[in-house]
Amino acid sequence: MTKVTLFDQELQETAAIYKALGHPARLAILNYLAETRQCISGDISDELPLSRTTVHQHLKELKKLGLIQGEIQGVKTSYCLNTKKIQHVREKLNGFLDELGSCSAPNCQPKEPTPMEGP
């Protein structure tokens, strides 16, 4: 049994999202697909400073999480953002962060920074 299974499904799913979004190459891929506002058929690695193999691995991770969709068209794959899944991820991450910020106990309040610490 892996230690991950000791945590509930909700935390495992949230952790998988943060892990997938925790790499700048994956964020760059998502940004690129969002900026183009269309499905990309061809080689996304032409747009990134990474090898095709590396880009393919990152695409695979994003697809596994469902953030992107890929459809094989002959020898190429057309990639698009999965906007429904992205909305679900947005809600899940916002909910998680809202829970973190909802502590009302006195010891949960942020301390005021000292002049040496800055903002």
ABEGO torsion letter per residue (X at the ends): XBAAAABBAAAAAAAAAAAAAABAAAAAAAAAAAAAGBBBBEBAAAABABBAAAAAAAAAAAAAAGABBBBBBEABBBBBBBAAAAAAAAAAAAAAAAAAAABABAAABBBBBBAAAEX
